[in-house]
Amino acid sequence: MATSSEDEANRTGVSAEGRSFRFKLPPDEVFPPGSFVIFRQAGGRTALGQVESHTDGPTGRAAATGRILGVIAPDGRLDPLASSPFRSAEVAPAGEDTIELLHHATGATLAVGSLATNPDVPARLLPHRFNRHTFWCGQSGSGKTYALGVVLEQLLAHTDLPLVIFDPNGDFVRLPDVRSDASSEDADRLRGRDIRVLRPGAGPVAPGLPGHLRARFTALPLHLKAAMLRLDPLVDRQEYNSLLHLEDRFAHLDATVLLSALRDSPDPAHHALALRIENLGLLDWQIWAGEETAATDIIETRPTATVLDLGGFQFAEEPLVVALSVLEHLWARREERRPVLIVIDEAHNLCSPDPGGPLQEAVREQIIRIAAEGRKFGLWLLLSTQRPSKIHPSIISQCDNLALMKMSSPLDLAELGAVFGFAPAALMSQSSRFRQGEALFAGGFVPAPSVVQVSSRLTQEGGKDVGVPLRTS
């Protein structure tokens, strides 16, 4: 049986430089990776730390290691920049009040759920650190899209950061619809937000219903029109050159008017362009704005959120053209430095590493450009997908925030670990055992890497899994 001196030694932490710590794991207490601990020093100072891993100690007893998150000042506030090396400090679990000191000190105000290691303690994200690119990953069935909706709701309720949401499956089309049983202050804030939903369709739009998702042909730059027409500047020299010289003359004509003008022209190259437009069926696409309002016109007014429902188009090229028009619009106006969060759900549809056609390549290159250079202009990405291998590596490498949900593939976890070194390996390894709705948040937008059980949605979920019909008898 351990003596009192042995028990005291088992609860003694050491920090040589005030940034990391180590202590032996007491036999009667559990400090799992991710848990928060406090170190009471002999001089009266108290430090807050987080356990990141367990290692075998020199005597065979397991030891916990981690990093110091700050020092509690005499006035009771946590200073996350202070360090206080110590040779011996009493270790104890951190309570809710102490963890809330960390949230307050770092500006973490977005309540997204509860901590897995402290279920009674809210988990909070830092709204101002969404000014970095975010990678959101989780296999099918992990609750990825639902959890993403929780975070988007918090951003809508507590910030004035405009969102542009690329929604391929209609999962966020009901974001304006607050649930009838939601009665919190956040729900009231959401009811007053300007959320526009744009969907494929034709005919008149009734007030209060989603608008049509449209792109303006005349607003597309030359290289995007060429990609849409599958024109290569070398292989299709004559047609591309004709398009080049027509740019000034027909820059303000809609696709239908342009086709008529090309047909009436005596130039054979113009006739070839007309045939190409007809053969590709461009005039059958629903996306052309014509006299209607284009998505870029709405985004330019900066509503609280603009949801672009990319599903439901007849032709596979249409959502790509819409995405191109919006991304090109935002990039062309980057010098205005008007912040916007570009949320791309099922991001592999738009930025896959696979070659794809000219339009897919153009979309991917634009996202790569925004990932590499857009941050300083206020163009911030939030990319959600099922596997990291489905996203071009040049894009993932630019992300500073990580949200990881259930992930069973060792190869995917190894790839994520190599890219996101700031996420503790012991926490990442738990993802294969995550329950639905659990997520690891790591990076600048969370006070400390944490496994979180995400809370319930305040708005209606747009897309739900189809259940298996069961017999009643």
Secondary structure as UniProt FT lines:
FT   HELIX           4..10
FT   STRAND          12..15
FT   STRAND          20..24
FT   TURN            27..28
FT   TURN            33..34
FT   STRAND          36..41
FT   TURN            42..43
FT   STRAND          46..56
FT   TURN            58..59
FT   STRAND          62..72
FT   TURN            74..75
FT   STRAND          78..79
FT   TURN            80..81
FT   STRAND          86..93
FT   HELIX           96..106
FT   STRAND          110..115
FT   TURN            119..120
FT   STRAND          122..125
FT   HELIX           127..130
FT   STRAND          134..137
FT   TURN            140..141
FT   HELIX           144..158
FT   STRAND          163..167
FT   TURN            168..169
FT   TURN            173..176
FT   TURN            180..181
FT   HELIX           185..191
FT   STRAND          195..199
FT   TURN            207..208
FT   STRAND          211..212
FT   HELIX           217..219
FT   HELIX           222..228
FT   TURN            229..230
FT   TURN            233..236
FT   HELIX           237..249
FT   TURN            251..252
FT   HELIX           255..264
FT   HELIX           268..279
FT   TURN            280..281
FT   HELIX           282..284
FT   TURN            290..291
FT   HELIX           295..300
FT   STRAND          305..309
FT   TURN            311..312
FT   HELIX           317..332
FT   HELIX           334..336
FT   STRAND          340..344
FT   TURN            345..347
FT   HELIX           348..351
FT   HELIX           358..373
FT   HELIX           375..377
FT   STRAND          379..385
FT   HELIX           388..390
FT   HELIX           393..396
FT   TURN            397..398
FT   STRAND          401..404
FT   HELIX           410..419
FT   TURN            421..422
FT   HELIX           425..428
FT   HELIX           429..433
FT   TURN            436..437
FT   STRAND          438..443
FT   TURN            444..445
FT   STRAND          450..454
//
